[in-house]
Amino acid sequence: MASTTRTYHHGGLRAALVEAGLKAARTGGAGALGLRELTRSVGVTPNAAYRHFADRQALVLAVAAETQDRLAQAMLDRMTTVRRAAHPAERAVQHLRGVGLGYIQFALSEPGWFELAILTQEQPRGDSPHLAVGDRVPPPYQLLLDTLDEMVDTGALTPQRRTDAEWICWSAVHGFADLATRGPLRWQERSTVNRLAAHVVDTVIDDLRTDPVD
């Protein structure tokens, strides 16, 4: 029987394995990223993968980085479609709205990639609460940080209320995304889910900007 093992130019196998991982994760989530299955799908032996990845986890993180880039792009795309505003502060608010709605819509449209992007996030040791995957801050999280900082710079958010605001925003939108993809909201019509998503995001932004009453 003729061998079906393929050969790849320098770097080609790494790209092929990541692409195969993206294809598998899109329908099967993180659990679909078996090293043996991925190497078989690109026509090489499992040992060949170790020339580019130290272990399966390194391959999973590489695929996760790609899904996070796609999530960040979806958030950026949504930022460009929100209502335009002339005032810089209002533009910053609308950008944050786009970040939240883009996050939720990506979860609804690409649940497999979303699961991988979120489940492989790691928190580094030490006092910093910032997240990292491998050696980088995930682009979706960095985009949230940058947008909140934009709100402070334009006067849409006070520096005092900026403290840890990323966790308020993320908790709300991720909780909603989880309800919409794995919880009871997954049975609702998409129009209903979209309306509720907008309500959640707008409420979080309003609460974030409103000083508490003594």
Secondary structure, 3 states (H helix, E strand, C coil): CCCCCCCCCCCHHHHHHHHHHHHHHHHHCHHHCCHHHHHHHCCCCHHHHCCCCCCHHHHHHHHHHHHHHHHHHHHHHHHCCCCCCCCHHHHHHHHHHHHHHHHHHHHHHCHHHHHHHHHCCECCCCCCCCCEECCECCHHHHHHHHHHHHHHHCCCCCHHHHCCHHHHHHHHHHHHHHHHHCCHHHHCCHHHHHHHHHHHHHHHHHHHHCCCCC
